[in-house]
């Protein structure tokens, strides 16, 4: 089970003492509502990157990607093609200190990608992306899911932006878990109905009872190394085409 990074309630304390803090709380509440209205995990991710640009201070572009060991990187959602370009340039750079840091810390920042002191990143500066803020959404031993924000100005993301980013990603993580669960339950219901249809077809064709029909499905699935759901779909589709 992927680990979701939970932000402590104390993260809200400094933000709630002013009108700006209340505005932020309202903004995060509205964002949470939009995230929970999404119907699929992919829709949640697309909504999240759009909201990141609107809510997080200084953000101009945002993307969510999966990072695996040996730095295989897949962009799942993005607000601009420059985000995909940045991910593609950094794919395979497993020993870069910035990306390596994300395996052990929930946040990583590049203050200025054009810096010459070893803290920069020439690949990103070449794209005009001077500031980078990455926040983990999920992590396990095999992969990280990361929200990365970019800005063209150097030092665009301070501690306040990081704190707000962590609050926001906490909402994204909860909404993503909910959307994933809904999708899994929906798929389970569809699979059950599909297998039921296939079992009924075999019962009629072979003049056998339900348990024998289901056992026949399982044996064929194992023999042909095909998922039970896919085998059931094949039988149903063939029956409908007759």
Protein Blocks (a to p, Z undefined) as FASTA:
>chain_A
ZZdddddfklmmmmmmpmklmmmmmmmmmmmmmmmmpmbfklmmmmmmmmmmmmmghiab
dcdddddehhiacdfbdfbfklmmmmmmmgoplmbmklmmmmmpcbdcdfblkbcnhpac
fklmmnopabdcdddfbdcfkbccddddddfbghkbcfklmmmmmmmmmmmmmmmmmmmm
mmmmmmmmmmmmmmmmmmmmmmmmnopafklmmmmmmmmmmmnopafklmmmmmmmmmmm
ZZ
